[in-house]
Amino acid sequence: MTAILGISAFYHDSAAALVVDGEIVAAAQEERFSRKKHDERFPVQAVGYCLQQAGLTPAELDYVGFYEKPFQKMDRLLETYLAFVPQGYASFRQALPVWLKEKLYLPSSIREHLPGYNRRFVFTEHHESHAASAFFPSPFEEAAILTLDGVGEWSTTCLGRGAGNNIELLKEIRFPHSLGLLYSAFTYYTGFKVNSGEYKVMGLAPYGEPKYAQLILDNLIDLKPDGSFRLDMQYFNYCQGLTMTSSWFHELFGGPPRQPESKLSQREMDLAASVQAVTEEAMLRLARTAHQVTGSKNCVLAGGVALNCVGNGRILREGPFENLWIQPASGDAGGALGVALFTWYQLLQNKRERIQSHDTQRGSLLGPTFSDEDIIQTLTEEKVVSNKFDSDEALCSEVAKYLDAGMVVGWFQGRMEFGPRALGARSILGDARNPEMQRKMNLKIKFRESFRPFAPIVRQESVHEYFDMKPNQESPYMLLVAPVHERLRTDDSASDVAAFGIEKLNQIRSQIPAVTHVDNSARVQTVDCERNPLLAKLLTAFEQRTGVPVLINTSFNVRSEPIVCTPQDAIRCFMMTDMDVLVLGHFVLLKSEQTSRPDEASRSEHLQQFGLD
């Protein structure tokens, strides 16, 4: 037996992953245990979980891998600082203590957290980890590889190929020229938080018009036909300062950055639409070049930009590839899995067996699970009222009834998801047919901006009936956007002309309005009986009741908190929000039946903690 632990840490979204004899046994982000969103610290609890899942001690590990090379990254920081001295001193002074304390002495730091481990450490390059996480779990024997993010050591974009048990990176774009950092600059400028608010920009984009796209192409980025690019650095401040944009940027776009939490204007919507359009064009050009270079019909993606599901959908629909697979933990967390798989396949030269049609990531359901006994103990400790259902069929029939009645359901089942998306294990569910559901779930359940879209889950065999996708086409990780099927759309063209900006949210666009975005698209997750059998049964029960096998699926958390991990986390979130029903395994809790509900003072204190009151 060969056990390999992969670790990512010290930037954001630290994580651990365990691969045993080539099988992905466990993977999780530290934030789910620590309850600190995007926790960057060494993943002590995630490592502990992975070892516990496999029944191993640190001494029984054969290899421990880290997802990037710290000395190369320090080289980039030093070189950047020297290039911009003295302007970069404040940024350098802030970063240096952390490097001297933790990042340059990683073997010693890791050994402190893994007592008894005395074997080899493996350090892969950042984009090698991304590439390995994209190709090795994919269902393809060979594929083109694209990795796109902010920055690793020096690389920001890489193009390569994978075949069998080997990956090779062929081309790269280097820092400071970065598609991810361009997008993050607009995230910062539109008033959202870098490294967590980029998906808000993507969600805001359809409310605007890409008025500034040509201005971006003329001034900020020189985008070549093959997808390569260079940024004009006078408009950016991330090399030498503590902000993303410079005064040149502010002058070009007519003013300073939007203050966080202030009212959104049409300008922010148009800026979001513009940077989204430029990003999609760059992704498409890079995909075409990857196809030309490799000649493959398959493509795999990873890196933070690969979470741009609108761009991914365009690559699949308009690009040259027949098949596309995206790593569900595409950000830095996925690097932990990438370094573990790189060690098993490429360094140890183990054969990569392809004996199934699906990928080998097991639905990305790789986190902790809790038995009925665990749940009963929690229910007793929390003094909540519940009803138990003895069969899956009875449970799903009951939950379908609540969903049909317009109730919002917290759904806590099986192993927790690895990656940023809730995939039906730690989810909040609602009726996609209900035109009020998007606003209700955003404002009263998630405590977030009303414009934020929700994703549909649909049985895989029905996907082509509701979305412009091929029959039985897979999208198990909610990483592709597709148009809602034309037969389901309502004729709202007249009202669309009158609607402007955020007012577009009020238009009913289809028979599943709660998941139909203002551009008639949806971020689709398909559900199959093999990877998520209970969720598939719930969709079947809902279809039997309503005729529609589609539900809203959003992550089980509130704004500024990580997705719930334990039954205790789930009950706390349920009680502090306007959620109606909580399903923990086969136990169902109704808010109306709870005798011990938090008073308004406790609820207000909870909301104030995150600036939401």
C-alpha positions as CSV (number, residue, x, y, z in Angstrom):
1,M,0.0,0.0,0.0
2,T,1.2,3.5,-0.9
3,A,-0.4,6.4,0.9
4,I,0.2,10.0,-0.3
5,L,-1.0,13.1,1.5
6,G,-1.3,16.3,-0.5
7,I,-1.4,19.7,1.1
8,S,-2.2,23.3,0.0
9,A,-1.8,26.2,2.4
10,F,-0.7,29.7,3.2
11,Y,-2.5,31.7,0.5
12,H,-6.2,31.0,0.6
13,D,-8.5,27.9,0.8
14,S,-6.0,25.5,2.4
15,A,-6.8,21.9,2.0
16,A,-5.6,18.3,2.4
17,A,-6.2,15.3,0.1
18,L,-5.3,11.6,0.6
19,V,-4.6,9.2,-2.2
20,V,-4.0,5.5,-1.4
21,D,-2.8,3.2,-4.2
22,G,-4.2,5.7,-6.7
23,E,-7.7,6.0,-5.2
24,I,-8.9,9.3,-3.9
25,V,-9.8,8.4,-0.4
26,A,-10.5,11.8,1.2
27,A,-10.2,15.5,0.5
28,A,-11.4,18.6,2.4
29,Q,-10.8,22.3,2.9
30,E,-9.7,23.5,6.3
31,E,-12.4,26.2,6.4
32,R,-15.1,23.6,6.8
33,F,-13.6,22.5,10.2
34,S,-12.2,25.8,11.4
35,R,-15.3,27.8,10.3
36,K,-13.1,30.6,9.0
37,K,-14.0,31.3,5.4
38,H,-11.2,30.8,2.9
39,D,-8.9,29.7,5.8
40,E,-5.3,29.9,4.6
41,R,-3.6,28.3,7.6
42,F,-1.9,24.9,7.7
43,P,-4.9,22.5,7.3
44,V,-4.4,20.7,10.6
45,Q,-8.0,19.6,10.9
46,A,-8.4,18.6,7.2
47,V,-5.2,16.5,7.5
48,G,-6.6,14.9,10.6
49,Y,-9.8,14.0,8.9
50,C,-8.1,12.5,5.8
51,L,-5.9,10.3,8.0
52,Q,-8.9,9.2,10.2
53,Q,-10.9,8.4,7.0
54,A,-8.2,6.0,5.9
55,G,-7.3,4.7,9.4
56,L,-3.7,5.9,9.1
57,T,-1.2,7.6,11.3
58,P,1.3,10.1,10.0
59,A,4.1,7.5,10.4
60,E,2.2,5.3,7.9
61,L,2.3,7.8,5.1
62,D,4.7,7.1,2.3
63,Y,4.8,10.6,0.7
64,V,3.7,14.1,1.7
65,G,3.4,16.6,-1.1
66,F,3.0,20.4,-1.2
67,Y,1.2,22.1,-4.1
68,E,3.8,24.6,-5.0
69,K,7.5,25.4,-4.7
70,P,8.1,28.1,-2.0
71,F,11.6,29.1,-3.0
72,Q,10.4,29.9,-6.6
73,K,7.5,31.9,-5.2
74,M,9.8,33.8,-2.9
75,D,12.0,34.5,-5.9
76,R,9.1,36.0,-7.7
77,L,8.2,38.2,-4.7
78,L,11.8,39.4,-4.3
79,E,12.2,40.1,-8.0
80,T,8.9,42.0,-8.1
81,Y,9.8,44.0,-5.1
82,L,13.2,45.0,-6.5
83,A,11.5,45.9,-9.8
84,F,9.2,48.4,-8.1
85,V,11.4,49.6,-5.2
86,P,10.6,51.7,-3.2
87,Q,6.8,51.6,-4.0
88,G,6.5,47.9,-3.1
89,Y,8.0,48.2,0.3
90,A,4.7,48.2,2.3
91,S,3.5,45.1,0.5
92,F,6.8,43.4,0.9
93,R,7.0,44.3,4.6
94,Q,3.6,42.7,5.2
95,A,4.5,39.5,3.4
96,L,8.1,38.9,4.7
97,P,7.3,37.9,8.3
98,V,5.0,35.1,7.2
99,W,7.6,33.8,4.7
100,L,10.3,33.8,7.3
101,K,8.2,32.1,9.9
102,E,6.3,29.5,7.8
103,K,6.7,29.3,4.1
104,L,10.4,28.9,3.6
105,Y,10.7,26.2,6.1
106,L,7.8,24.0,5.1
107,P,9.4,20.6,5.8
108,S,10.0,21.6,9.4
109,S,6.5,23.1,9.6
110,I,4.9,20.0,8.1
111,R,6.8,17.6,10.4
112,E,5.5,19.6,13.4
113,H,1.9,18.9,12.3
114,L,2.7,15.3,11.3
115,P,4.5,13.7,14.3
116,G,6.1,10.4,13.3
117,Y,6.4,11.2,9.6
118,N,10.1,11.0,8.5
119,R,10.0,10.2,4.8
120,R,10.2,12.3,1.6
121,F,8.5,15.5,0.8
122,V,7.4,16.3,-2.8
123,F,7.1,19.9,-4.1
124,T,5.4,20.4,-7.4
125,E,5.0,23.7,-9.2
126,H,1.7,25.4,-8.7
127,H,0.4,24.9,-12.2
128,E,1.7,21.3,-12.3
129,S,-0.6,20.7,-9.3
130,H,-3.5,22.3,-11.2
131,A,-2.8,20.3,-14.3
132,A,-2.5,17.0,-12.4
133,S,-5.8,17.7,-10.6
134,A,-7.5,18.4,-13.9
135,F,-6.2,15.5,-16.0
136,F,-5.6,12.5,-13.7
137,P,-9.1,12.2,-12.3
138,S,-10.7,13.0,-15.6
139,P,-12.4,10.3,-17.7
140,F,-10.0,10.8,-20.6
141,E,-7.1,8.7,-21.7
142,E,-5.6,11.8,-23.3
143,A,-6.5,15.5,-23.3
144,A,-5.4,19.0,-23.8
145,I,-4.8,20.8,-20.5
146,L,-5.5,24.5,-19.7
147,T,-4.7,26.0,-16.2
148,L,-5.7,29.6,-15.6
149,D,-5.5,31.5,-12.3
150,G,-4.1,34.5,-10.6
151,V,-0.5,33.4,-10.2
152,G,1.5,30.5,-8.8
153,E,5.2,30.8,-8.6
154,W,5.6,32.7,-11.9
155,S,3.0,31.1,-14.2
156,T,-0.5,32.5,-14.5
157,T,-1.7,30.5,-17.5
158,C,-0.4,27.1,-18.8
159,L,-1.2,25.0,-21.8
160,G,-0.2,21.3,-21.9
161,R,-1.2,17.8,-22.7
162,G,-1.9,14.7,-20.7
163,A,-1.7,11.1,-21.8
164,G,-1.8,8.0,-19.7
165,N,0.1,8.6,-16.5
166,N,2.0,11.7,-17.7
167,I,1.3,15.4,-18.0
168,E,3.5,17.9,-19.9
169,L,3.1,21.7,-19.8
170,L,4.1,23.2,-23.2
171,K,3.4,26.9,-23.0
172,E,3.0,29.5,-20.3
173,I,2.1,33.1,-19.6
174,R,4.1,34.6,-16.7
175,F,3.4,37.1,-13.9
176,P,2.4,39.9,-13.8
177,H,0.3,39.2,-16.9
178,S,-2.7,37.3,-15.6
179,L,-6.2,36.7,-16.6
180,G,-7.2,35.9,-13.1
181,L,-5.6,39.1,-11.7
182,L,-7.4,41.1,-14.4
183,Y,-10.7,39.7,-13.2
184,S,-9.7,40.3,-9.6
185,A,-8.9,43.9,-10.4
186,F,-12.4,44.4,-11.5
187,T,-13.7,42.5,-8.5
188,Y,-11.9,45.0,-6.3
189,Y,-12.9,48.0,-8.4
190,T,-16.6,47.0,-8.3
191,G,-16.5,46.8,-4.5
192,F,-16.2,43.0,-3.9
193,K,-13.5,41.1,-2.0
194,V,-10.6,39.7,-4.0
195,N,-10.3,35.9,-4.0
196,S,-13.9,35.4,-2.9
197,G,-16.1,38.0,-4.8
198,E,-15.1,37.0,-8.4
199,Y,-18.2,34.8,-8.7
200,K,-20.3,37.9,-7.7
201,V,-18.9,39.8,-10.7
202,M,-19.8,36.8,-12.9
203,G,-23.3,36.8,-11.4
204,L,-23.7,40.6,-11.9
205,A,-22.5,40.6,-15.5
206,P,-25.8,39.7,-17.2
207,Y,-27.5,42.8,-15.7
208,G,-25.1,45.1,-17.6
209,E,-23.9,45.7,-21.1
210,P,-20.2,45.2,-22.1
211,K,-19.8,48.9,-22.8
212,Y,-16.2,48.9,-21.5
213,A,-15.0,45.7,-23.3
214,Q,-13.3,47.6,-26.1
215,L,-11.8,50.0,-23.6
216,I,-10.3,47.1,-21.7
217,L,-8.9,45.6,-24.9
218,D,-7.5,48.9,-26.1
219,N,-5.8,49.8,-22.9
220,L,-5.6,47.1,-20.2
221,I,-4.9,43.9,-22.1
222,D,-3.2,43.2,-25.4
223,L,-5.1,40.0,-26.4
224,K,-3.6,38.1,-29.3
225,P,-5.5,35.8,-31.7
226,D,-3.9,32.7,-30.1
227,G,-5.1,33.8,-26.6
228,S,-1.7,35.0,-25.3
229,F,-1.8,38.4,-23.7
230,R,0.0,41.1,-21.9
231,L,-1.3,43.6,-19.4
232,D,-0.4,47.3,-19.3
233,M,0.8,47.4,-15.7
234,Q,0.4,51.2,-15.3
235,Y,-3.3,50.5,-14.7
236,F,-2.6,48.0,-11.9
237,N,-1.2,48.2,-8.4
238,Y,-0.9,44.5,-7.3
239,C,2.8,44.3,-7.9
240,Q,3.8,47.2,-5.7
241,G,0.9,48.0,-3.5
242,L,-1.9,46.7,-1.3
243,T,-4.7,47.4,-3.8
244,M,-5.4,45.9,-7.2
245,T,-5.9,49.1,-9.3
246,S,-4.0,52.3,-9.9
247,S,-5.1,55.9,-10.4
248,W,-4.7,55.4,-14.1
249,F,-7.3,52.6,-13.9
250,H,-9.6,54.9,-11.9
251,E,-9.2,57.7,-14.4
252,L,-9.9,55.4,-17.3
253,F,-13.2,54.1,-15.9
254,G,-14.4,57.4,-14.5
255,G,-13.8,57.4,-10.7
256,P,-12.6,55.5,-7.6
257,P,-13.6,51.9,-6.7
258,R,-17.1,51.4,-5.4
259,Q,-17.2,51.3,-1.6
260,P,-18.0,47.7,-0.3
261,E,-21.6,47.3,0.7
262,S,-22.7,50.5,-1.0
263,K,-25.5,50.5,-3.5
264,L,-24.7,48.9,-6.9
265,S,-25.1,51.2,-9.9
266,Q,-25.5,50.4,-13.6
267,R,-21.8,51.3,-14.0
268,E,-20.7,48.3,-11.9
269,M,-23.0,46.1,-13.8
270,D,-21.6,47.3,-17.1
271,L,-18.0,46.9,-15.8
272,A,-18.8,43.3,-14.7
273,A,-20.3,42.5,-18.1
274,S,-17.3,44.0,-19.9
275,V,-14.6,42.1,-18.0
276,Q,-16.7,38.9,-18.3
277,A,-16.8,39.3,-22.1
278,V,-13.1,39.9,-22.3
279,T,-12.4,36.9,-20.1
280,E,-14.7,34.6,-22.1
281,E,-13.0,35.7,-25.4
282,A,-9.5,35.0,-23.9
283,M,-10.7,31.6,-22.7
284,L,-12.1,30.7,-26.1
285,R,-8.9,31.8,-27.9
286,L,-6.7,29.8,-25.5
287,A,-9.0,26.7,-26.0
288,R,-8.6,26.9,-29.8
289,T,-4.8,27.2,-29.4
290,A,-4.8,24.2,-27.1
291,H,-6.7,22.2,-29.6
292,Q,-4.3,23.2,-32.4
293,V,-1.2,22.4,-30.3
294,T,-2.4,19.0,-29.0
295,G,-4.9,17.8,-31.7
296,S,-7.0,16.3,-28.9
297,K,-10.8,16.1,-28.9
298,N,-10.7,16.4,-25.1
299,C,-9.9,19.3,-22.8
300,V,-9.5,19.5,-19.0
301,L,-9.4,22.7,-17.0
302,A,-8.3,23.8,-13.6
303,G,-7.2,27.0,-11.8
304,G,-9.4,29.7,-10.3
305,V,-10.5,31.0,-13.7
306,A,-11.9,27.5,-14.5
307,L,-14.6,28.3,-12.0
308,N,-15.9,30.8,-14.5
309,C,-18.8,28.5,-15.6
310,V,-20.0,30.9,-18.2
311,G,-16.7,30.8,-20.0
312,N,-16.6,27.0,-19.6
313,G,-20.0,26.7,-21.2
314,R,-18.9,28.8,-24.2
315,I,-15.8,26.6,-24.6
316,L,-18.0,23.5,-24.8
317,R,-20.6,25.0,-27.1
318,E,-18.4,27.2,-29.4
319,G,-14.9,25.8,-28.9
320,P,-13.2,23.0,-30.9
321,F,-13.4,20.2,-28.3
322,E,-15.9,17.4,-28.2
323,N,-15.5,16.8,-24.5
324,L,-14.7,19.0,-21.5
325,W,-13.9,18.1,-17.9
326,I,-13.3,20.7,-15.2
327,Q,-11.8,20.0,-11.8
328,P,-14.6,20.7,-9.3
329,A,-12.0,22.1,-6.8
330,S,-10.3,24.2,-9.4
331,G,-8.9,26.8,-7.0
332,D,-5.9,26.4,-4.7
333,A,-7.7,23.7,-2.6
334,G,-7.6,21.4,-5.6
335,G,-3.8,21.7,-5.6
336,A,-3.6,19.4,-2.6
337,L,-5.3,16.7,-4.7
338,G,-3.1,17.5,-7.7
339,V,0.2,17.1,-5.9
340,A,-0.9,13.7,-4.5
341,L,-2.0,12.4,-7.9
342,F,1.1,13.8,-9.6
343,T,3.2,11.8,-7.1
344,W,1.3,8.6,-7.7
345,Y,1.2,8.7,-11.4
346,Q,4.1,10.8,-12.7
347,L,6.8,10.4,-10.1
348,L,6.1,6.8,-9.2
349,Q,5.0,5.9,-12.7
350,N,2.0,3.9,-11.8
351,K,-0.3,2.9,-14.6
352,R,-3.5,4.9,-15.0
353,E,-6.4,2.4,-15.4
354,R,-9.5,3.6,-17.1
355,I,-12.2,1.1,-16.3
356,Q,-15.2,3.3,-16.0
357,S,-17.0,6.0,-18.1
358,H,-17.1,8.5,-15.2
359,D,-14.2,10.4,-13.7
360,T,-12.5,9.0,-10.6
361,Q,-13.4,11.9,-8.3
362,R,-16.5,10.1,-7.0
363,G,-18.8,13.0,-7.4
364,S,-16.3,15.1,-5.4
365,L,-18.1,13.8,-2.3
366,L,-14.9,13.2,-0.4
367,G,-15.5,14.9,3.0
368,P,-16.8,13.7,6.4
369,T,-20.0,11.8,6.8
370,F,-22.2,11.2,9.9
371,S,-24.1,8.1,10.8
372,D,-27.7,8.0,12.2
373,E,-26.2,7.5,15.6
374,D,-24.1,10.7,15.2
375,I,-27.2,12.6,14.2
376,I,-29.3,11.2,17.0
377,Q,-26.7,12.3,19.5
378,T,-26.7,15.8,18.0
379,L,-30.5,16.0,18.0
380,T,-30.5,15.0,21.6
381,E,-27.8,17.5,22.6
382,E,-29.5,20.4,20.7
383,K,-32.9,19.5,22.1
384,V,-34.7,19.8,18.7
385,V,-37.8,18.0,17.6
386,S,-37.5,15.6,14.6
387,N,-39.3,12.9,12.8
388,K,-37.5,9.8,11.4
389,F,-38.4,8.1,8.1
390,D,-37.5,4.5,7.7
391,S,-37.0,4.4,4.0
392,D,-35.5,6.6,1.3
393,E,-38.7,6.6,-0.6
394,A,-40.8,7.8,2.3
395,L,-38.3,10.5,3.1
396,C,-38.1,11.8,-0.4
397,S,-41.9,11.8,-0.8
398,E,-42.3,13.9,2.3
399,V,-39.5,16.3,1.4
400,A,-41.0,16.7,-2.1
401,K,-44.3,17.7,-0.5
402,Y,-42.6,20.4,1.5
403,L,-40.8,21.7,-1.6
404,D,-44.0,21.7,-3.7
405,A,-45.6,23.8,-0.9
406,G,-43.0,26.5,-1.4
407,M,-40.8,25.6,1.6
408,V,-37.0,26.0,1.8
409,V,-35.2,22.8,2.7
410,G,-31.8,22.3,4.2
411,W,-30.4,19.0,2.9
412,F,-27.6,17.3,4.8
413,Q,-26.6,13.9,3.5
414,G,-23.6,11.6,3.2
415,R,-20.1,12.9,2.6
416,M,-19.4,16.6,2.3
417,E,-18.4,18.1,-1.0
418,F,-14.7,19.0,-1.9
419,G,-14.6,22.3,-3.7
420,P,-16.6,25.5,-3.5
421,R,-19.9,24.2,-4.9
422,A,-22.6,22.4,-2.9
423,L,-23.4,19.3,-4.9
424,G,-26.3,17.8,-3.0
425,A,-24.6,16.8,0.2
426,R,-24.6,20.1,2.1
427,S,-27.3,22.0,0.1
428,I,-30.3,24.2,0.5
429,L,-33.1,23.2,-1.9
430,G,-36.1,25.1,-3.3
431,D,-38.8,24.9,-6.0
432,A,-37.4,26.2,-9.3
433,R,-40.9,26.9,-10.5
434,N,-41.6,29.5,-7.8
435,P,-41.0,33.1,-9.1
436,E,-40.5,34.4,-5.5
437,M,-37.9,31.8,-4.5
438,Q,-34.7,33.5,-5.7
439,R,-35.4,36.7,-3.8
440,K,-36.6,34.8,-0.7
441,M,-33.6,32.5,-0.5
442,N,-31.1,35.3,-1.2
443,L,-32.5,37.8,1.4
444,K,-34.0,35.6,4.1
445,I,-31.9,32.5,4.0
446,K,-28.5,33.4,2.5
447,F,-28.4,37.0,3.7
448,R,-26.8,38.1,0.4
449,E,-27.3,40.4,-2.6
450,S,-30.7,39.8,-4.3
451,F,-29.1,39.7,-7.8
452,R,-27.2,36.5,-7.0
453,P,-28.4,33.6,-9.2
454,F,-29.2,30.1,-8.1
455,A,-28.3,26.9,-9.9
456,P,-30.7,24.1,-10.9
457,I,-30.2,20.4,-10.3
458,V,-31.8,18.1,-12.8
459,R,-31.8,14.4,-13.4
460,Q,-29.2,13.7,-16.0
461,E,-31.6,11.8,-18.3
462,S,-33.9,14.8,-18.4
463,V,-31.2,17.5,-18.9
464,H,-31.8,18.0,-22.6
465,E,-35.6,18.6,-22.0
466,Y,-34.9,21.7,-19.8
467,F,-31.6,23.1,-21.1
468,D,-29.8,23.4,-24.4
469,M,-27.5,20.4,-23.7
470,K,-27.1,17.0,-25.4
471,P,-29.2,14.1,-24.2
472,N,-27.8,12.6,-21.1
473,Q,-24.9,15.1,-21.1
474,E,-23.1,15.3,-17.8
475,S,-22.5,18.4,-15.7
476,P,-22.2,16.8,-12.2
477,Y,-20.1,19.6,-10.7
478,M,-22.1,22.7,-11.6
479,L,-19.3,24.2,-13.7
480,L,-21.1,24.7,-17.0
481,V,-23.7,27.3,-17.9
482,A,-26.2,26.4,-20.6
483,P,-29.3,28.2,-22.0
484,V,-32.7,27.3,-20.6
485,H,-34.6,25.3,-23.3
486,E,-36.5,27.6,-25.6
487,R,-39.8,25.8,-25.2
488,L,-39.7,26.7,-21.5
489,R,-39.2,30.4,-22.0
490,T,-41.9,33.0,-21.7
491,D,-42.2,35.9,-24.2
492,D,-40.9,38.7,-22.1
493,S,-39.3,40.7,-24.9
494,A,-41.5,43.8,-24.4
495,S,-40.9,43.9,-20.6
496,D,-37.2,43.3,-21.2
497,V,-37.0,46.5,-23.2
498,A,-38.5,48.5,-20.3
499,A,-36.4,46.7,-17.6
500,F,-33.1,48.2,-16.8
501,G,-30.2,46.9,-14.8
502,I,-31.3,45.2,-11.6
503,E,-34.9,45.6,-12.6
504,K,-34.3,42.7,-15.0
505,L,-34.5,40.5,-11.9
506,N,-38.2,41.0,-11.7
507,Q,-39.0,39.5,-15.1
508,I,-40.3,36.0,-15.3
509,R,-38.4,34.4,-18.1
510,S,-39.3,30.7,-18.1
511,Q,-41.3,28.0,-16.4
512,I,-38.4,27.5,-14.0
513,P,-37.9,31.2,-13.2
514,A,-36.0,30.8,-9.9
515,V,-33.0,29.3,-11.8
516,T,-33.3,31.2,-15.1
517,H,-30.8,34.1,-15.2
518,V,-31.6,37.3,-16.9
519,D,-29.8,36.2,-20.0
520,N,-31.9,33.0,-20.1
521,S,-29.0,30.8,-18.9
522,A,-28.5,28.6,-15.9
523,R,-25.6,27.0,-14.1
524,V,-26.6,23.3,-14.5
525,Q,-25.9,20.4,-12.2
526,T,-26.9,17.0,-13.4
527,V,-27.7,14.2,-10.9
528,D,-27.3,10.5,-11.6
529,C,-28.2,7.5,-9.5
530,E,-24.6,6.2,-9.3
531,R,-22.9,9.2,-7.7
532,N,-25.8,10.7,-5.7
533,P,-28.7,8.1,-5.5
534,L,-30.7,9.8,-2.7
535,L,-30.8,13.2,-4.5
536,A,-31.8,11.4,-7.7
537,K,-34.7,9.8,-5.7
538,L,-35.7,13.2,-4.4
539,L,-35.8,14.6,-7.9
540,T,-37.9,11.7,-9.0
541,A,-40.3,12.1,-6.1
542,F,-40.6,15.8,-6.9
543,E,-41.3,15.1,-10.6
544,Q,-44.0,12.5,-9.7
545,R,-45.7,15.2,-7.7
546,T,-45.2,18.2,-10.0
547,G,-44.1,16.9,-13.4
548,V,-40.8,18.8,-13.1
549,P,-37.5,17.0,-12.2
550,V,-35.7,20.3,-11.4
551,L,-34.9,22.0,-8.1
552,I,-32.8,24.9,-6.9
553,N,-29.6,23.9,-5.3
554,T,-27.5,26.3,-3.3
555,S,-24.8,25.9,-0.7
556,F,-25.8,25.2,2.9
557,N,-24.4,28.3,4.5
558,V,-25.1,32.0,5.0
559,R,-23.0,34.9,3.7
560,S,-19.4,35.1,5.2
561,E,-19.6,31.5,6.6
562,P,-18.2,28.3,5.0
563,I,-20.5,25.5,3.9
564,V,-21.7,23.5,6.9
565,C,-19.7,20.4,7.8
566,T,-21.4,18.8,10.9
567,P,-25.0,18.2,12.0
568,Q,-24.3,20.9,14.6
569,D,-23.4,23.4,11.9
570,A,-26.5,22.5,10.0
571,I,-28.8,23.0,13.0
572,R,-27.3,26.3,13.9
573,C,-27.7,27.6,10.3
574,F,-31.2,26.3,10.1
575,M,-32.3,27.9,13.4
576,M,-30.7,31.3,12.6
577,T,-32.4,31.7,9.2
578,D,-35.9,31.5,7.7
579,M,-35.3,28.0,6.4
580,D,-38.5,25.9,6.9
581,V,-37.3,22.3,6.9
582,L,-34.0,20.6,7.8
583,V,-33.2,17.1,6.6
584,L,-30.4,15.3,8.5
585,G,-30.0,11.9,7.0
586,H,-33.4,10.3,7.6
587,F,-34.4,12.8,10.2
588,V,-36.7,15.8,9.3
589,L,-37.0,18.9,11.4
590,L,-39.7,21.4,10.8
591,K,-39.1,25.0,12.0
592,S,-42.8,25.3,13.1
593,E,-42.3,22.3,15.5
594,Q,-39.2,23.6,17.3
595,T,-39.8,24.7,20.9
596,S,-36.3,26.0,21.5
597,R,-35.9,28.7,18.8
598,P,-33.4,31.6,19.1
599,D,-34.8,34.8,20.2
600,E,-34.5,37.9,18.1
601,A,-31.5,39.2,20.2
602,S,-29.5,36.0,19.4
603,R,-30.4,36.2,15.8
604,S,-29.5,39.8,15.6
605,E,-26.1,39.2,17.3
606,H,-25.4,36.4,14.8
607,L,-26.2,38.7,11.8
608,Q,-24.2,41.6,13.3
609,Q,-21.2,39.3,13.5
610,F,-21.1,39.3,9.7
611,G,-22.3,42.9,9.2
612,L,-25.7,41.7,8.0
613,D,-28.1,43.2,10.6
